């Protein structure tokens, strides 16, 4: 399994505080071993993230939002890492999806 970050999510990852990044790294290691560890997302509050998954870390204060891309090898594509406050990370990922269409 290979993990790739979209450009915006890579920037979010690099901007994480060192201790938070360590927690994110541990979760990314788990994700690499089992891509279905996350919870499926759907359409909630007019934010359609059907086909994406979420993983909690930092005592549920941060989320990793990703999807599984199937090519010759399966790729886990990270679309966002951030806080859930006021659905912030989900709105951000939804905007990225919309902008890329």
GUVEX-991174 format. One record per atom (N, C-alpha, C): residue number from 1; residue in three letters; atom name; y, z, x. Coordinates in pm, 1 decimal. Layout:
<nodes>
num	residu	atome	y	z	x
NUM	ALA	CA	Y	Z	X
...
</nodes>
This chain:
<nodes>
num	residu	atome	y	z	x
1	UNK	N	-117.2	0.0	84.4
1	UNK	CA	0.0	0.0	0.0
1	UNK	C	123.5	0.0	89.0
2	UNK	N	219.3	-79.7	53.4
2	UNK	CA	341.9	-91.1	132.0
2	UNK	C	460.2	-49.7	44.3
3	UNK	N	550.9	29.3	100.3
3	UNK	CA	670.6	71.7	27.5
3	UNK	C	790.3	-4.6	82.8
4	UNK	N	867.6	-62.7	-7.3
4	UNK	CA	991.1	-132.0	28.6
4	UNK	C	1103.7	-77.0	-57.5
5	UNK	N	1220.8	-68.9	0.2
5	UNK	CA	1339.3	-25.3	-72.2
5	UNK	C	1425.9	-146.4	-102.6
6	UNK	N	1480.1	-153.4	-224.3
6	UNK	CA	1585.5	-252.3	-244.5
6	UNK	C	1705.9	-200.5	-165.8
7	UNK	N	1799.5	-287.9	-135.0
7	UNK	CA	1910.5	-253.3	-46.5
7	UNK	C	1987.3	-128.9	-92.3
8	UNK	N	2019.5	-120.9	-219.6
8	UNK	CA	2098.1	-8.6	-271.0
8	UNK	C	2021.6	123.0	-259.9
9	UNK	N	1891.2	118.7	-286.2
9	UNK	CA	1809.4	240.0	-276.5
9	UNK	C	1795.8	284.5	-130.7
10	UNK	N	1791.5	190.0	-38.4
10	UNK	CA	1785.5	225.2	104.0
10	UNK	C	1912.2	299.4	145.7
11	UNK	N	2024.6	256.2	93.7
11	UNK	CA	2152.0	324.3	122.3
11	UNK	C	2148.5	466.1	65.2
12	UNK	N	2097.7	479.5	-58.3
12	UNK	CA	2085.1	612.9	-119.2
12	UNK	C	1994.8	702.0	-34.9
13	UNK	N	1884.1	646.0	11.2
13	UNK	CA	1789.5	723.3	92.0
13	UNK	C	1855.4	772.0	220.8
14	UNK	N	1925.0	682.7	290.0
14	UNK	CA	1989.7	719.9	415.9
14	UNK	C	2101.0	822.0	395.8
15	UNK	N	2159.5	826.1	276.3
15	UNK	CA	2269.4	919.6	250.8
15	UNK	C	2220.7	1058.2	206.7
16	UNK	N	2089.4	1073.6	186.0
16	UNK	CA	2036.7	1204.6	147.7
16	UNK	C	2056.7	1304.7	260.2
17	UNK	N	2086.5	1428.1	223.7
17	UNK	CA	2093.2	1537.9	318.7
17	UNK	C	1957.6	1549.4	389.2
18	UNK	N	1958.0	1592.5	515.2
18	UNK	CA	1835.6	1598.7	594.6
18	UNK	C	1721.7	1672.3	528.2
19	UNK	N	1748.2	1789.2	470.1
19	UNK	CA	1640.6	1866.2	407.0
19	UNK	C	1588.9	1797.0	281.0
20	UNK	N	1676.8	1731.0	208.0
20	UNK	CA	1636.1	1656.6	88.2
20	UNK	C	1555.9	1534.0	129.7
21	UNK	N	1595.8	1470.3	239.7
21	UNK	CA	1524.1	1352.0	287.4
21	UNK	C	1381.0	1388.8	328.8
22	UNK	N	1362.2	1506.2	386.9
22	UNK	CA	1227.6	1551.7	424.0
22	UNK	C	1140.5	1562.7	299.0
23	UNK	N	1198.5	1618.6	190.8
23	UNK	CA	1123.8	1629.0	65.0
23	UNK	C	1093.8	1491.2	8.1
24	UNK	N	1190.8	1399.2	17.5
24	UNK	CA	1170.0	1261.7	-29.8
24	UNK	C	1059.3	1195.1	51.2
25	UNK	N	1059.8	1215.9	182.8
25	UNK	CA	956.7	1156.5	268.8
25	UNK	C	817.4	1204.1	229.2
26	UNK	N	804.8	1332.5	199.6
26	UNK	CA	674.1	1385.5	158.0
26	UNK	C	627.9	1318.3	29.1
27	UNK	N	721.2	1298.3	-63.8
27	UNK	CA	685.5	1233.9	-189.8
27	UNK	C	652.7	1086.3	-167.6
28	UNK	N	725.6	1020.2	-78.0
28	UNK	CA	696.9	879.7	-47.9
28	UNK	C	559.5	865.6	17.7
29	UNK	N	520.6	962.8	100.0
29	UNK	CA	386.3	960.8	159.1
29	UNK	C	279.3	969.4	50.8
30	UNK	N	300.7	1058.5	-46.6
30	UNK	CA	206.1	1070.8	-158.2
30	UNK	C	201.4	941.4	-239.2
31	UNK	N	318.9	883.3	-260.9
31	UNK	CA	329.2	759.6	-338.2
31	UNK	C	255.0	646.1	-269.5
32	UNK	N	266.0	640.2	-138.1
32	UNK	CA	199.2	534.6	-62.9
32	UNK	C	46.8	543.0	-79.1
33	UNK	N	-4.6	663.8	-92.1
33	UNK	CA	-148.9	683.8	-108.6
33	UNK	C	-194.5	661.1	-252.5
34	UNK	N	-106.0	688.8	-348.3
34	UNK	CA	-141.2	673.0	-489.2
34	UNK	C	-19.2	624.7	-567.5
35	UNK	N	-5.2	494.7	-588.6
35	UNK	CA	114.4	442.3	-655.9
35	UNK	C	127.6	484.1	-802.3
36	UNK	N	19.6	535.2	-859.3
36	UNK	CA	24.4	574.1	-1000.5
36	UNK	C	50.0	723.0	-1018.7
37	UNK	N	97.0	789.8	-913.9
37	UNK	CA	125.7	932.7	-919.9
37	UNK	C	246.1	961.9	-1010.3
38	UNK	N	336.0	866.1	-1023.6
38	UNK	CA	457.7	886.4	-1103.4
38	UNK	C	433.5	873.2	-1252.4
39	UNK	N	533.6	913.4	-1328.1
39	UNK	CA	528.9	900.6	-1474.4
39	UNK	C	593.1	768.7	-1515.0
40	UNK	N	531.0	703.0	-1612.5
40	UNK	CA	586.2	577.1	-1662.0
40	UNK	C	719.0	601.9	-1733.9
41	UNK	N	812.3	512.2	-1710.4
41	UNK	CA	939.5	514.3	-1781.8
41	UNK	C	933.5	409.8	-1892.3
42	UNK	N	1019.4	424.1	-1988.4
42	UNK	CA	1024.8	328.3	-2098.5
42	UNK	C	1168.7	302.1	-2137.0
43	UNK	N	1191.2	286.0	-2265.8
43	UNK	CA	1324.5	260.6	-2318.1
43	UNK	C	1373.9	389.1	-2385.0
44	UNK	N	1471.9	452.6	-2325.5
44	UNK	CA	1523.8	578.4	-2377.1
44	UNK	C	1675.6	579.3	-2360.8
45	UNK	N	1745.1	621.5	-2463.9
45	UNK	CA	1892.1	628.3	-2460.9
45	UNK	C	1954.5	493.2	-2422.5
46	UNK	N	1897.5	384.5	-2473.8
46	UNK	CA	1945.5	248.9	-2444.6
46	UNK	C	1937.6	213.1	-2296.8
47	UNK	N	1847.6	277.3	-2223.5
47	UNK	CA	1821.8	244.1	-2083.4
47	UNK	C	1676.3	198.6	-2076.7
48	UNK	N	1656.7	67.6	-2062.8
48	UNK	CA	1521.3	13.1	-2064.9
48	UNK	C	1466.4	3.0	-1922.9
49	UNK	N	1377.1	94.9	-1889.5
49	UNK	CA	1311.6	95.7	-1758.9
49	UNK	C	1160.7	78.8	-1775.0
50	UNK	N	1122.8	1.7	-1876.6
50	UNK	CA	982.4	-28.3	-1900.0
50	UNK	C	926.4	-99.2	-1776.4
51	UNK	N	809.7	-54.4	-1729.6
51	UNK	CA	748.2	-112.5	-1610.8
51	UNK	C	782.7	-37.9	-1483.0
52	UNK	N	867.6	61.8	-1493.9
52	UNK	CA	907.6	143.2	-1379.1
52	UNK	C	847.2	282.4	-1392.8
53	UNK	N	843.4	353.5	-1282.4
53	UNK	CA	790.3	488.9	-1276.8
53	UNK	C	893.8	582.1	-1215.5
54	UNK	N	876.0	712.5	-1240.6
54	UNK	CA	963.0	812.1	-1179.0
54	UNK	C	877.1	918.6	-1112.6
55	UNK	N	928.8	969.3	-1002.5
55	UNK	CA	868.5	1081.3	-931.6
55	UNK	C	975.3	1187.6	-913.8
56	UNK	N	939.1	1311.9	-936.6
56	UNK	CA	1030.8	1423.1	-916.6
56	UNK	C	1013.8	1479.6	-776.4
57	UNK	N	1123.5	1528.8	-720.0
57	UNK	CA	1114.5	1611.4	-599.7
57	UNK	C	1237.3	1701.0	-594.5
58	UNK	N	1240.2	1792.7	-500.3
58	UNK	CA	1348.4	1890.5	-488.6
58	UNK	C	1361.4	1972.1	-617.4
59	UNK	N	1249.0	2030.6	-658.4
59	UNK	CA	1243.5	2114.0	-779.6
59	UNK	C	1297.6	2040.0	-902.2
60	UNK	N	1260.9	1912.5	-913.2
60	UNK	CA	1297.9	1823.1	-1024.0
60	UNK	C	1446.4	1789.1	-1028.0
61	UNK	N	1520.3	1814.3	-918.8
61	UNK	CA	1662.7	1779.6	-916.3
61	UNK	C	1686.5	1635.8	-876.4
62	UNK	N	1590.2	1574.5	-808.7
62	UNK	CA	1603.2	1435.6	-764.9
62	UNK	C	1485.5	1354.2	-817.5
63	UNK	N	1509.2	1224.7	-829.6
63	UNK	CA	1407.2	1131.4	-877.6
63	UNK	C	1396.9	1013.5	-781.8
64	UNK	N	1277.8	960.4	-773.7
64	UNK	CA	1254.3	830.6	-711.9
64	UNK	C	1210.9	739.8	-825.6
65	UNK	N	1280.5	630.2	-844.7
65	UNK	CA	1246.3	533.6	-948.4
65	UNK	C	1192.0	410.1	-877.3
66	UNK	N	1073.4	366.2	-918.6
66	UNK	CA	1007.7	256.0	-849.6
66	UNK	C	927.1	171.2	-947.0
67	UNK	N	884.6	57.1	-896.4
67	UNK	CA	790.8	-27.0	-970.4
67	UNK	C	685.7	-76.9	-873.1
68	UNK	N	574.7	-120.1	-927.5
68	UNK	CA	466.2	-172.7	-845.6
68	UNK	C	470.9	-324.4	-857.1
69	UNK	N	486.4	-390.0	-743.5
69	UNK	CA	495.7	-534.9	-737.9
69	UNK	C	363.1	-586.9	-685.1
70	UNK	N	302.3	-677.9	-756.7
70	UNK	CA	172.9	-731.7	-714.5
70	UNK	C	192.1	-871.8	-658.5
71	UNK	N	167.7	-884.5	-532.1
71	UNK	CA	164.3	-1013.9	-463.9
71	UNK	C	26.0	-1024.9	-401.7
72	UNK	N	19.8	-1076.9	-281.5
72	UNK	CA	-108.2	-1078.8	-211.6
72	UNK	C	-153.2	-935.6	-183.0
73	UNK	N	-57.4	-850.9	-151.4
73	UNK	CA	-84.7	-708.3	-138.0
73	UNK	C	6.0	-637.2	-236.9
74	UNK	N	-33.0	-518.9	-277.0
74	UNK	CA	51.6	-444.6	-369.7
74	UNK	C	165.9	-381.3	-292.7
75	UNK	N	283.8	-391.1	-349.2
75	UNK	CA	404.4	-335.9	-288.7
75	UNK	C	466.6	-238.7	-387.7
76	UNK	N	507.3	-124.8	-337.7
76	UNK	CA	583.4	-29.3	-418.3
76	UNK	C	729.4	-51.3	-382.7
77	UNK	N	807.8	-91.5	-480.1
77	UNK	CA	947.7	-124.6	-458.0
77	UNK	C	1035.3	-12.7	-512.9
78	UNK	N	1108.7	54.0	-425.5
78	UNK	CA	1195.3	165.1	-464.6
78	UNK	C	1327.7	108.7	-514.2
79	UNK	N	1365.7	145.9	-635.7
79	UNK	CA	1489.0	97.0	-696.1
79	UNK	C	1597.9	202.2	-701.3
80	UNK	N	1566.2	326.7	-676.0
80	UNK	CA	1669.5	429.0	-676.0
80	UNK	C	1615.4	564.6	-636.6
81	UNK	N	1702.3	641.2	-572.1
81	UNK	CA	1672.1	780.1	-539.5
81	UNK	C	1799.1	858.1	-567.4
82	UNK	N	1791.2	956.8	-653.6
82	UNK	CA	1910.5	1034.6	-682.1
82	UNK	C	1885.5	1142.1	-784.4
83	UNK	N	1994.5	1204.8	-823.6
83	UNK	CA	1988.0	1315.2	-919.2
83	UNK	C	1973.6	1263.5	-1061.1
84	UNK	N	1912.6	1346.1	-1144.2
84	UNK	CA	1894.1	1311.0	-1284.3
84	UNK	C	2018.4	1343.8	-1366.4
85	UNK	N	2107.5	1427.5	-1315.5
85	UNK	CA	2224.4	1472.3	-1391.0
85	UNK	C	2279.9	1363.3	-1481.9
86	UNK	N	2284.3	1393.7	-1610.4
86	UNK	CA	2339.5	1303.4	-1712.3
86	UNK	C	2277.6	1163.6	-1704.6
87	UNK	N	2147.0	1160.2	-1670.7
87	UNK	CA	2073.0	1033.5	-1663.6
87	UNK	C	2128.7	940.2	-1555.9
88	UNK	N	2201.5	994.8	-1459.6
88	UNK	CA	2270.5	916.5	-1357.4
88	UNK	C	2180.2	815.7	-1286.6
89	UNK	N	2066.4	861.3	-1234.6
89	UNK	CA	1980.7	770.6	-1158.5
89	UNK	C	1922.9	661.8	-1247.5
90	UNK	N	1891.0	694.2	-1371.3
90	UNK	CA	1834.8	594.2	-1461.0
90	UNK	C	1939.2	488.7	-1498.8
91	UNK	N	2061.7	530.4	-1520.8
91	UNK	CA	2170.1	435.7	-1549.8
91	UNK	C	2194.5	344.8	-1429.6
92	UNK	N	2191.2	403.3	-1310.9
92	UNK	CA	2212.7	325.7	-1188.1
92	UNK	C	2105.8	218.9	-1171.8
93	UNK	N	1979.4	257.8	-1189.6
93	UNK	CA	1869.7	161.5	-1174.8
93	UNK	C	1877.7	55.2	-1283.8
94	UNK	N	1908.8	94.0	-1404.5
94	UNK	CA	1922.7	-2.6	-1513.4
94	UNK	C	2030.0	-106.1	-1480.4
95	UNK	N	2142.2	-62.5	-1424.2
95	UNK	CA	2249.0	-155.6	-1386.6
95	UNK	C	2199.7	-250.0	-1276.7
96	UNK	N	2126.9	-197.5	-1180.9
96	UNK	CA	2073.4	-282.8	-1074.5
96	UNK	C	1978.5	-388.0	-1129.5
97	UNK	N	1894.4	-349.1	-1224.6
97	UNK	CA	1801.3	-444.0	-1286.1
97	UNK	C	1880.5	-552.3	-1358.1
98	UNK	N	1977.8	-510.7	-1435.4
98	UNK	CA	2060.4	-605.6	-1510.6
98	UNK	C	2136.0	-699.4	-1417.5
99	UNK	N	2192.2	-646.4	-1309.1
99	UNK	CA	2268.0	-727.9	-1214.4
99	UNK	C	2181.3	-830.0	-1142.4
100	UNK	N	2053.8	-800.7	-1124.9
100	UNK	CA	1964.3	-890.4	-1050.2
100	UNK	C	1905.5	-999.9	-1139.1
101	UNK	N	1922.9	-990.1	-1271.7
101	UNK	CA	1867.8	-1091.5	-1362.6
101	UNK	C	1949.6	-1217.7	-1358.4
</nodes>
